[in-house]
Amino acid sequence: MRKAGGIIAIIAGIFAVLAAGFTLFVGGAAGAFQAEGADTVIMLGWGGVIFSFLTIVLGAVTLGAGSKVPAILLIFCAILGAVMGGTFVAIFMVLALIGGILGIFGNKATAA
C-alpha cells in the first residue's frame, strides 16, 4: 500500500504542476489586462508550483521509505498545497492526500 500511495502522490503532483502552470497563465493574462486580483492569482500559482514539486519529491521518498514520516509530511504538503495553491491545484492535492493516507496505513513489504 505504501508503494501505491507514493505512485498516486507522484501522479497527483505532476497534474498539480500542470494546474499551477494554468493558474499562472490565467494570472498573467489577467495582469496583462490590468484586472483586479491578478497578483493574488499569480501568488496562488507560485504556491501551487512549490507544493506540487514538494508532493512529487515526497511521493518518491514515500515509495522506498521505511518509516511513516514522509507520508505524514506528504499529508501536510497536500493540505497546504490545497490551501495555498488555488482551486485547480486543490483538486489534485486531494489525490496526494489519499496517497499520503495510503502511505501511512500501508505496510512495508518484507523480503522473503
Secondary structure as the mmCIF struct_conf table of DSSP 4:
data_model
#
loop_
_struct_conf.conf_type_id
_struct_conf.id
_struct_conf.beg_label_comp_id
_struct_conf.beg_label_asym_id
_struct_conf.beg_label_seq_id
_struct_conf.end_label_comp_id
_struct_conf.end_label_asym_id
_struct_conf.end_label_seq_id
HELX_RH_AL_P HELX_RH_AL_P1 ARG A 2 ALA A 32
TURN_TY1_P TURN_TY1_P1 PHE A 33 GLN A 34
TURN_TY1_P TURN_TY1_P2 GLU A 36 GLY A 37
HELX_RH_AL_P HELX_RH_AL_P2 ALA A 38 GLY A 64
BEND BEND1 GLY A 66 LYS A 68
HELX_RH_AL_P HELX_RH_AL_P3 VAL A 69 MET A 84
BEND BEND2 GLY A 85 GLY A 85
HELX_RH_AL_P HELX_RH_AL_P4 THR A 87 PHE A 105
BEND BEND3 GLY A 106 GLY A 106
HELX_LH_PP_P HELX_LH_PP_P1 ASN A 107 ALA A 111
#
